[in-house]
Amino acid sequence: MIGGYENDEKKVLECDLPLVVFGDHTRCVKFINFQFIPGADGIKVLLPKIFIAPKFLYYVVNILANKIENKGYARHYQLLEKQLIGLPPLPEQRAIVKKLESLFSSLDAGVADLKKAQQQLKIYRQAVLKKAFEGELTKKRKEKNGLDFSLQNIKIIDL
């Protein structure tokens, strides 16, 4: 989100917040709700009009940025600004944003659960391997069948 730091307060961009920043070269889209200093000339600062919810604009620009062709390090805003979108009334925009954020929150929780399950599976796998090498997994079968194994039971051929 933040590419660097600067102590010169004169460089802070004076504008209404929140806003959307579009990386003209990278097609990266950021929602900004804090004062900042533009770090490069390769960005476009998008200030929403009063009839556009800032977060709605952010999500729309994200979608459009992914729809336009990636031309490498070229300027992409010229392609982005040609895209047409339907603009619902402000209350509907807010409802859409609320639903999207609820879904993203659920996705984030699901990702966290999956990461936790992956960690638990790693621990479980180590426990199974430990028991296997300690003979605990075959202990009952060995007791029943009298099977045991050690290198002393192997015939060695001297060459």
Disulfide bonds with the S-S distance in Angstrom:
none
